[in-house]
Amino acid sequence: MNELERVKYEDLYRQAWEAQNKKDIAANPRLSLRNKAIRNGNNNKVNGHLGGRPKKEANKLPLTKEAEMVNRMLQRGMTLKAAAEIIGMSPRWASDIKRKYDLPR
């Protein structure tokens, strides 16, 4: 088989392959992608060529009391470590709040 014949039959072979896979999955449900990691992997391939997971446009989570205080302090130019010391929380917790609520807003 030369190159032209191979290219000619590639699409037909793929269509037949996909049709047979659907028949096999209908006959034997164990062949379906029941594994969560495999399903997520296939979903990631869709967005992979776009640069990864789609970004959120804006964080719509309402701020908690701690998050409001951290937000105010960050807006006024304080470092995250200094804000955490004033509030009485660990710098790691303050960092998690900053990341979760996308501070400063």
Residue frames as a rotation matrix with the C-alpha (Angstrom) as fourth column:
MET 1
0.592 0.806 0.000 0.00
0.806 -0.592 0.000 0.00
0.000 0.000 -1.000 0.00
ASN 2
-0.401 -0.751 0.525 1.46
0.730 -0.608 -0.313 3.33
0.554 0.257 0.792 -1.00
GLU 3
-0.914 -0.077 -0.399 1.12
0.338 -0.688 -0.642 6.71
-0.226 -0.722 0.655 0.72
LEU 4
-0.743 0.667 -0.064 -1.92
-0.600 -0.619 0.507 7.86
0.299 0.415 0.860 -1.30
GLU 5
-0.116 0.716 -0.689 -3.89
0.033 0.696 0.718 4.71
0.993 0.061 -0.104 -0.54
ARG 6
-0.511 -0.136 -0.849 -3.04
0.807 0.263 -0.528 4.94
0.295 -0.955 -0.024 3.16
VAL 7
-0.971 0.146 -0.192 -4.19
-0.066 -0.926 -0.372 8.57
-0.232 -0.348 0.908 3.41
LYS 8
-0.554 0.798 -0.237 -7.36
-0.516 -0.106 0.850 7.70
0.654 0.593 0.470 1.50
TYR 9
0.075 0.610 -0.789 -8.40
0.212 0.763 0.611 5.00
0.974 -0.213 -0.072 3.97
GLU 10
-0.861 -0.468 -0.200 -7.31
0.287 -0.122 -0.950 6.63
0.420 -0.875 0.239 7.26
ASP 11
-0.686 0.654 0.320 -10.62
-0.726 -0.644 -0.241 8.45
0.049 -0.397 0.916 7.82
LEU 12
0.218 0.781 -0.586 -12.69
-0.642 0.566 0.517 5.40
0.735 0.264 0.625 6.89
TYR 13
-0.222 -0.390 -0.894 -10.66
0.377 0.811 -0.447 3.22
0.899 -0.437 -0.033 9.25
ARG 14
-0.980 -0.159 0.123 -11.07
-0.035 -0.468 -0.883 5.72
0.198 -0.869 0.453 12.09
GLN 15
-0.299 0.945 0.133 -14.85
-0.925 -0.322 0.202 5.91
0.234 -0.063 0.970 11.62
ALA 16
0.314 0.380 -0.870 -15.12
-0.260 0.916 0.306 2.12
0.913 0.130 0.386 11.58
TRP 17
-0.575 -0.624 -0.529 -12.90
0.382 0.367 -0.848 1.90
0.723 -0.690 0.027 14.68
GLU 18
-0.898 0.264 0.352 -15.03
-0.436 -0.644 -0.629 4.39
0.060 -0.718 0.693 16.63
ALA 19
0.080 0.969 -0.234 -18.26
-0.876 0.180 0.447 2.64
0.476 0.169 0.863 15.59
GLN 20
0.136 -0.088 -0.987 -16.85
0.122 0.990 -0.072 -0.69
0.983 -0.110 0.145 16.76
ASN 21
-0.876 -0.474 -0.086 -15.76
0.171 -0.138 -0.976 0.83
0.451 -0.870 0.202 20.08
LYS 22
-0.522 0.766 0.377 -19.30
-0.846 -0.521 -0.112 2.10
0.110 -0.377 0.920 20.69
LYS 23
0.376 0.649 -0.661 -20.71
-0.549 0.731 0.405 -1.36
0.746 0.211 0.631 19.96
ASP 24
-0.258 -0.569 -0.781 -18.18
0.337 0.705 -0.625 -2.98
0.906 -0.424 0.010 22.29
ILE 25
-0.957 -0.085 0.276 -19.00
-0.200 -0.496 -0.845 -0.56
0.208 -0.864 0.458 25.14
ALA 26
-0.095 0.991 0.093 -22.72
-0.959 -0.117 0.260 -1.18
0.269 -0.064 0.961 24.66
ALA 27
0.430 0.224 -0.874 -22.13
-0.203 0.968 0.148 -4.94
0.879 0.114 0.462 24.81
ASN 28
0.166 -0.472 -0.866 -19.68
0.868 0.487 -0.099 -4.79
0.469 -0.735 0.491 27.73
PRO 29
0.871 0.279 0.404 -20.08
0.113 -0.914 0.390 -1.81
0.478 -0.294 -0.828 30.12
ARG 30
0.676 -0.680 -0.284 -16.76
0.477 0.110 0.872 -2.60
-0.561 -0.725 0.399 31.79
LEU 31
-0.094 -0.743 0.663 -15.03
0.995 -0.082 0.049 -1.11
0.018 0.664 0.747 28.76
SER 32
0.650 0.371 0.664 -16.43
0.410 -0.906 0.105 2.37
0.640 0.204 -0.741 29.42
LEU 33
-0.437 -0.835 0.335 -14.30
0.197 -0.452 -0.870 5.00
0.877 -0.314 0.362 31.13
ARG 34
0.650 0.708 -0.274 -15.54
0.387 0.001 0.922 4.54
0.653 -0.706 -0.274 34.68
ASN 35
0.009 -0.741 -0.672 -12.28
0.999 -0.016 0.031 5.58
-0.034 -0.671 0.740 36.27
LYS 36
0.833 0.376 -0.406 -12.45
0.421 -0.907 0.024 9.21
-0.359 -0.191 -0.913 37.43
ALA 37
0.054 -0.904 -0.425 -8.78
-0.024 -0.426 0.904 9.83
-0.998 -0.038 -0.045 36.70
ILE 38
-0.621 -0.254 0.742 -9.16
0.669 0.321 0.670 8.65
-0.408 0.912 -0.030 33.12
ARG 39
0.378 0.833 0.405 -12.25
0.923 -0.371 -0.098 10.79
0.069 0.411 -0.909 32.55
ASN 40
0.764 -0.138 -0.630 -10.50
0.136 -0.920 0.367 13.85
-0.631 -0.366 -0.684 33.97
GLY 41
-0.327 -0.941 0.084 -7.47
0.222 0.010 0.975 13.13
-0.918 0.338 0.206 31.84
ASN 42
-0.361 0.271 0.892 -9.64
0.932 0.139 0.334 13.15
-0.033 0.952 -0.303 28.75
ASN 43
0.760 0.647 -0.061 -11.25
0.648 -0.762 0.006 16.43
-0.042 -0.045 -0.998 29.84
ASN 44
0.401 -0.689 -0.604 -7.83
0.083 -0.630 0.772 17.96
-0.913 -0.359 -0.195 30.39
LYS 45
-0.471 -0.578 0.666 -6.78
0.698 0.218 0.683 17.12
-0.540 0.787 0.300 26.85
VAL 46
0.364 0.707 0.607 -9.58
0.921 -0.370 -0.121 19.34
0.139 0.603 -0.785 25.55
ASN 47
0.997 0.067 -0.049 -8.22
0.077 -0.967 0.242 22.42
-0.032 -0.245 -0.969 27.33
GLY 48
0.397 -0.918 -0.021 -4.56
0.591 0.238 0.771 21.47
-0.702 -0.318 0.637 27.10
HIS 49
-0.255 -0.521 0.814 -3.92
0.963 -0.215 0.164 23.12
0.090 0.826 0.557 23.76
LEU 50
0.540 0.516 0.665 -5.64
0.431 -0.848 0.309 26.28
0.723 0.119 -0.680 25.03
GLY 51
-0.268 -0.735 0.623 -3.08
-0.307 -0.548 -0.778 26.72
0.913 -0.400 -0.078 27.79
GLY 52
-0.957 -0.120 -0.265 -4.75
0.179 0.477 -0.861 24.74
0.229 -0.871 -0.435 30.57
ARG 53
-0.310 0.885 -0.348 -7.85
0.939 0.229 -0.256 24.99
-0.147 -0.406 -0.902 32.65
PRO 54
0.023 0.377 0.926 -10.07
0.506 -0.803 0.314 27.97
0.862 0.462 -0.209 31.83
LYS 55
-0.909 -0.392 -0.144 -9.56
0.339 -0.492 -0.802 30.83
0.244 -0.777 0.580 34.27
LYS 56
0.040 0.910 -0.412 -12.40
0.976 -0.124 -0.181 32.17
-0.216 -0.395 -0.893 36.41
GLU 57
0.093 0.044 0.995 -13.47
0.549 -0.836 -0.015 35.64
0.831 0.547 -0.102 35.35
ALA 58
-0.251 -0.159 0.955 -13.97
-0.608 -0.741 -0.284 36.91
0.753 -0.652 0.089 38.88
ASN 59
-0.820 -0.049 -0.570 -14.01
0.372 0.711 -0.597 35.36
0.435 -0.702 -0.565 42.30
LYS 60
-0.175 0.880 0.443 -17.60
-0.291 -0.476 0.830 35.63
0.941 0.017 0.339 43.51
LEU 61
-0.112 0.117 -0.987 -17.09
0.788 0.615 -0.016 34.14
0.605 -0.780 -0.161 46.97
PRO 62
0.736 0.346 0.582 -18.37
-0.073 -0.814 0.576 36.40
0.673 -0.466 -0.574 49.74
LEU 63
-0.304 -0.942 0.140 -15.62
-0.184 -0.086 -0.979 37.45
0.935 -0.323 -0.147 52.14
THR 64
0.388 0.302 -0.871 -15.53
0.771 0.411 0.486 36.16
0.505 -0.860 -0.074 55.69
LYS 65
0.997 -0.012 -0.079 -14.59
0.039 -0.788 0.614 38.45
-0.070 -0.615 -0.785 58.59
GLU 66
0.304 -0.952 0.049 -10.98
0.299 0.144 0.943 37.29
-0.905 -0.272 0.328 58.48
ALA 67
-0.108 -0.315 0.943 -10.85
0.983 0.106 0.148 37.67
-0.146 0.943 0.298 54.71
GLU 68
0.756 0.427 0.496 -12.24
0.498 -0.867 -0.014 41.21
0.424 0.257 -0.868 54.95
MET 69
0.851 -0.480 -0.214 -9.56
-0.085 -0.528 0.845 42.17
-0.518 -0.701 -0.490 57.47
VAL 70
-0.037 -0.892 0.451 -6.78
0.561 0.355 0.748 40.64
-0.827 0.280 0.487 55.40
ASN 71
0.188 0.190 0.964 -8.16
0.966 -0.211 -0.147 42.34
0.175 0.959 -0.224 52.29
ARG 72
0.970 0.213 0.113 -8.21
0.186 -0.960 0.210 45.77
0.154 -0.183 -0.971 53.99
MET 73
0.572 -0.813 -0.107 -4.66
-0.064 -0.174 0.983 45.38
-0.818 -0.555 -0.152 55.24
LEU 74
-0.143 -0.621 0.771 -3.36
0.790 0.397 0.466 44.24
-0.596 0.676 0.434 51.87
GLN 75
0.516 0.408 0.753 -5.07
0.793 -0.560 -0.240 47.18
0.324 0.721 -0.613 50.16
ARG 76
0.991 -0.133 0.000 -3.27
-0.117 -0.879 0.462 49.53
-0.061 -0.458 -0.887 52.53
GLY 77
0.494 -0.847 -0.195 0.10
-0.559 -0.137 -0.818 48.12
0.666 0.513 -0.541 51.53
MET 78
0.274 -0.398 0.876 0.85
-0.861 0.304 0.407 45.77
-0.428 -0.866 -0.259 54.41
THR 79
-0.617 -0.494 -0.613 2.69
-0.682 0.724 0.103 42.54
0.393 0.481 -0.784 53.83
LEU 80
0.285 0.754 -0.592 0.83
-0.330 0.657 0.678 39.29
0.900 0.002 0.436 54.28
LYS 81
-0.244 -0.476 -0.845 3.10
0.634 0.582 -0.510 38.25
0.734 -0.660 0.160 57.15
ALA 82
-0.981 -0.116 0.158 2.50
-0.022 -0.737 -0.675 41.52
0.195 -0.666 0.720 59.04
ALA 83
-0.247 0.965 0.091 -1.26
-0.804 -0.256 0.536 41.29
0.541 0.059 0.839 58.52
ALA 84
0.245 0.310 -0.919 -1.27
0.101 0.934 0.342 37.71
0.964 -0.177 0.198 59.82
GLU 85
-0.652 -0.554 -0.518 0.63
0.580 0.077 -0.811 38.73
0.489 -0.829 0.271 62.97
ILE 86
-0.861 0.363 0.356 -1.79
-0.465 -0.845 -0.265 41.58
0.205 -0.394 0.896 63.72
ILE 87
0.105 0.970 -0.218 -4.87
-0.761 0.219 0.611 39.39
0.640 0.102 0.761 63.28
GLY 88
-0.130 -0.226 0.965 -3.29
-0.887 0.461 -0.011 36.54
-0.443 -0.858 -0.260 65.23
MET 89
0.901 0.371 0.224 -3.27
-0.220 0.838 -0.500 33.87
-0.373 0.401 0.837 62.56
SER 90
0.094 -0.900 0.425 -0.46
0.380 0.427 0.821 31.89
-0.920 0.085 0.382 61.00
PRO 91
-0.344 -0.291 -0.892 1.11
-0.630 -0.633 0.450 33.24
-0.696 0.717 0.034 57.79
ARG 92
-0.990 0.002 0.138 0.12
0.091 0.756 0.648 30.00
-0.103 0.655 -0.749 56.06
TRP 93
-0.239 0.971 -0.029 -3.53
0.833 0.190 -0.520 30.50
-0.499 -0.148 -0.854 56.96
ALA 94
0.168 0.238 -0.957 -3.40
-0.122 -0.958 -0.260 34.08
-0.978 0.160 -0.132 55.73
SER 95
-0.735 -0.505 -0.453 -1.80
-0.521 -0.007 0.854 32.87
-0.434 0.863 -0.257 52.51
ASP 96
-0.806 0.503 0.313 -4.58
0.572 0.797 0.195 30.32
-0.151 0.336 -0.930 52.04
ILE 97
0.147 0.879 -0.454 -7.23
0.595 -0.445 -0.669 33.01
-0.790 -0.172 -0.588 52.57
LYS 98
-0.145 -0.276 -0.950 -5.49
-0.474 -0.823 0.312 35.30
-0.868 0.496 -0.011 50.09
ARG 99
-0.957 -0.262 -0.124 -5.41
-0.240 0.473 0.848 32.56
-0.164 0.841 -0.516 47.47
LYS 100
-0.596 0.782 0.181 -8.96
0.737 0.623 -0.261 31.34
-0.317 -0.022 -0.948 48.12
TYR 101
0.382 0.826 -0.415 -10.58
0.629 -0.561 -0.537 34.77
-0.677 -0.056 -0.734 47.89
ASP 102
0.110 -0.442 0.890 -8.17
0.943 -0.237 -0.234 36.21
0.315 0.865 0.390 45.32
LEU 103
0.846 0.176 -0.503 -7.12
0.421 -0.799 0.429 39.11
-0.326 -0.575 -0.750 47.56
PRO 104
-0.641 0.476 -0.603 -6.64
0.174 -0.674 -0.718 42.03
-0.748 -0.565 0.349 47.46
ARG 105
-0.095 0.716 0.692 -9.86
0.988 0.150 -0.020 42.91
-0.119 0.682 -0.721 45.69
